[in-house]
Amino acid sequence: MAWLGILMLDTRFPRPPGDVGHAGSFHFEVRYRSVAGASPQRVVRERSAGLLQPFVDAAHALVAEGAAALSTSCGFLALFQRELQAALPVPVWTSALLKLPELNRPGIVTADAAALGPDHLRAVGADPATPRVGLPEGGHLQRVLLENRPTLNQQQAEADTVAAARALCAQHPQIDSIVLECTNLPPYAQAVRQATGRPVHNIRSLLHERWQALNPP
């Protein structure tokens, strides 16, 4: 049976249902491979410096085991979309940001707005001026993710995500959809949708769409 390989950051924070790192988040089989040294800090705020080859090597290992397609556990790896796809013989879907070119007036909720630059968006063919708002700076969820903390308060994490989405809509009322860059935010997608009235896209929904297209019933 076909399965999706997911390249994982080197993390210890909890991964509740809906998170890309929770196998139960998907309606198809997924298998994981961690990339040693790929900490959230290094990938998000240090632009994955020196990590392209380790990700390519891990991806080749998953393909050798039988992966039919590949994804990653961090939306900031959109920066490597072209390089990873060029290096591999199977489809590579690095980030929920790949959904942006399909949308009319999207906005982005990201783990760190200061770190998500125009080049991340250009790498997936998206408008580099797409509006974006980050999780509350120094808030609970951002600290858990970027500092790789071992405990998570899901109620506070949801509140932080909803606060960012509301800020995005308040600052950019023209947006008609929201993309959650961070692969740890899908557990809160329904709350964001209810709070903003906008359709919400994320890595989980993107992977289900792409996987179904690759493996039609």
C-alpha positions as CSV (number, residue, x, y, z in Angstrom):
1,M,0.0,0.0,0.0
2,A,1.3,3.5,-0.9
3,W,2.4,5.7,2.0
4,L,3.6,9.3,2.5
5,G,7.0,10.0,4.0
6,I,7.3,13.0,6.3
7,L,10.6,14.6,7.1
8,M,10.6,15.7,10.7
9,L,12.4,18.4,12.6
10,D,14.4,17.2,15.6
11,T,11.8,18.0,18.3
12,R,10.3,16.9,21.6
13,F,7.2,19.1,22.0
14,P,3.8,17.4,22.1
15,R,2.0,16.6,18.9
16,P,-1.8,16.3,19.5
17,P,-4.2,14.8,16.9
18,G,-4.3,17.1,13.9
19,D,-0.6,17.9,14.2
20,V,1.5,16.7,11.2
21,G,3.6,14.6,13.6
22,H,0.6,12.6,14.8
23,A,0.0,9.7,12.5
24,G,-3.7,9.7,13.3
25,S,-4.1,13.0,11.7
26,F,-4.2,11.4,8.3
27,H,-6.6,9.0,6.4
28,F,-3.7,7.2,4.8
29,E,-0.4,5.7,6.0
30,V,2.4,8.0,6.9
31,R,5.9,7.2,8.0
32,Y,8.4,9.6,9.6
33,R,12.1,10.2,9.6
34,S,13.7,12.9,11.8
35,V,16.6,15.0,10.6
36,A,19.2,15.3,13.4
37,G,20.1,18.9,14.3
38,A,17.1,20.4,12.5
39,S,15.8,22.2,15.6
40,P,12.9,24.7,15.3
41,Q,15.2,27.5,16.1
42,R,17.6,26.5,13.3
43,V,14.9,26.0,10.7
44,V,12.7,29.0,11.5
45,R,15.1,31.7,12.7
46,E,18.4,30.6,11.1
47,R,16.8,29.7,7.7
48,S,17.8,26.0,7.9
49,A,21.5,26.9,7.5
50,G,23.5,23.9,6.5
51,L,20.5,21.6,6.5
52,L,19.6,21.1,2.8
53,Q,21.8,18.1,2.3
54,P,20.6,16.3,5.5
55,F,17.0,16.8,4.4
56,V,17.9,15.5,0.9
57,D,19.6,12.5,2.4
58,A,16.6,11.7,4.8
59,A,14.2,12.1,1.9
60,H,16.2,9.7,-0.3
61,A,16.1,7.2,2.6
62,L,12.3,7.4,2.8
63,V,12.0,7.0,-1.0
64,A,14.3,4.0,-0.8
65,E,11.9,2.5,1.8
66,G,9.0,3.0,-0.6
67,A,7.5,6.5,0.0
68,A,5.2,7.5,-2.8
69,A,5.5,11.2,-1.9
70,L,7.1,13.4,0.7
71,S,6.2,16.3,3.1
72,T,7.8,18.0,6.0
73,S,7.0,19.0,9.6
74,C,7.7,22.7,9.2
75,G,6.2,25.2,6.8
76,F,9.4,27.2,6.7
77,L,10.9,24.4,4.7
78,A,9.1,25.9,1.7
79,L,12.5,27.5,1.3
80,F,13.8,24.1,0.1
81,Q,10.7,23.3,-2.1
82,R,12.5,23.6,-5.5
83,E,15.8,22.0,-4.3
84,L,14.1,19.0,-2.7
85,Q,11.7,18.4,-5.6
86,A,14.7,18.6,-8.1
87,A,16.6,16.0,-6.0
88,L,13.8,13.5,-5.7
89,P,11.8,11.2,-8.0
90,V,8.5,11.5,-6.1
91,P,6.2,14.5,-5.4
92,V,7.4,16.8,-2.6
93,W,5.0,19.0,-0.7
94,T,7.1,20.9,1.8
95,S,4.6,23.3,3.2
96,A,1.0,24.5,3.4
97,L,2.2,27.6,1.7
98,L,2.0,25.7,-1.5
99,K,-1.7,26.3,-1.3
100,L,-1.3,30.1,-1.7
101,P,-1.2,30.3,-5.5
102,E,-4.5,28.6,-5.7
103,L,-6.3,31.1,-3.6
104,N,-7.8,34.5,-4.4
105,R,-6.9,36.8,-1.5
106,P,-5.3,34.7,1.2
107,G,-3.6,35.7,4.4
108,I,-1.1,33.7,6.5
109,V,-0.9,32.8,10.1
110,T,2.7,31.8,10.9
111,A,4.7,30.7,13.8
112,D,7.0,33.7,13.4
113,A,6.1,36.6,11.2
114,A,9.5,38.2,11.4
115,A,11.2,35.0,10.1
116,L,8.8,34.3,7.3
117,G,10.2,36.3,4.4
118,P,9.3,37.0,0.8
119,D,11.8,34.3,-0.4
120,H,9.8,31.6,1.5
121,L,6.7,32.7,-0.5
122,R,8.5,33.0,-3.9
123,A,9.9,29.5,-3.4
124,V,6.3,28.1,-3.7
125,G,5.2,30.5,-6.4
126,A,3.2,32.8,-4.1
127,D,2.9,36.5,-4.0
128,P,5.7,37.7,-1.7
129,A,3.4,40.5,-0.4
130,T,0.8,38.1,0.9
131,P,-0.4,39.4,4.3
132,R,0.9,37.5,7.3
133,V,0.6,37.7,11.1
134,G,2.6,35.6,13.6
135,L,1.6,33.8,16.7
136,P,1.7,36.2,19.7
137,E,5.3,37.1,20.2
138,G,6.7,35.3,23.3
139,G,3.3,33.7,23.8
140,H,2.8,30.2,25.1
141,L,2.5,28.3,21.8
142,Q,5.3,30.2,20.1
143,R,7.6,29.4,23.0
144,V,6.7,25.7,23.1
145,L,7.4,25.4,19.4
146,L,10.5,27.5,18.9
147,E,12.1,26.7,22.2
148,N,11.1,23.0,21.8
149,R,9.5,22.7,25.2
150,P,8.1,19.4,26.4
151,T,4.7,20.5,27.6
152,L,1.8,22.1,25.8
153,N,-1.4,23.7,27.1
154,Q,-3.8,23.0,24.2
155,Q,-6.4,25.5,25.4
156,Q,-3.8,28.3,25.4
157,A,-2.4,27.1,22.1
158,E,-5.8,27.4,20.6
159,A,-6.3,30.9,22.1
160,D,-2.9,32.0,20.7
161,T,-3.8,30.7,17.2
162,V,-7.2,32.3,17.2
163,A,-5.7,35.6,18.4
164,A,-3.3,35.6,15.5
165,A,-6.0,34.9,13.0
166,R,-8.3,37.6,14.3
167,A,-5.4,40.1,14.2
168,L,-4.7,39.0,10.6
169,C,-8.3,39.7,9.6
170,A,-8.5,43.0,11.5
171,Q,-5.3,44.3,9.8
172,H,-6.1,42.9,6.4
173,P,-10.0,42.7,6.1
174,Q,-9.7,42.1,2.4
175,I,-8.5,38.5,2.8
176,D,-11.0,35.8,2.0
177,S,-9.1,32.7,3.2
178,I,-6.4,31.8,5.8
179,V,-3.4,29.5,5.4
180,L,-1.8,28.2,8.5
181,E,1.9,28.0,7.7
182,C,2.8,26.1,10.9
183,T,2.3,22.4,10.8
184,N,1.4,22.4,14.5
185,L,-1.6,24.6,14.0
186,P,-4.1,22.3,12.3
187,P,-5.6,21.1,15.7
188,Y,-6.9,24.7,16.0
189,A,-8.2,25.1,12.4
190,Q,-11.8,24.7,13.2
191,A,-11.6,27.3,16.0
192,V,-9.9,29.7,13.6
193,R,-12.7,29.1,11.0
194,Q,-15.4,29.7,13.6
195,A,-13.7,32.9,14.9
196,T,-13.0,34.5,11.5
197,G,-15.6,33.1,9.1
198,R,-12.9,32.4,6.6
199,P,-12.0,29.0,5.0
200,V,-8.8,27.7,6.6
201,H,-6.1,25.7,4.8
202,N,-3.2,23.9,6.5
203,I,-0.7,21.2,5.9
204,R,-3.2,18.5,6.9
205,S,-5.8,19.6,4.4
206,L,-3.2,20.2,1.7
207,L,-1.7,16.7,2.1
208,H,-5.2,15.1,1.9
209,E,-5.9,17.0,-1.3
210,R,-2.6,16.2,-2.9
211,W,-2.6,12.6,-1.8
212,Q,-6.1,12.0,-3.1
213,A,-5.1,13.5,-6.5
214,L,-2.0,11.2,-6.6
215,N,-4.0,8.2,-5.5
216,P,-7.6,8.5,-6.7
217,P,-10.2,6.1,-5.3
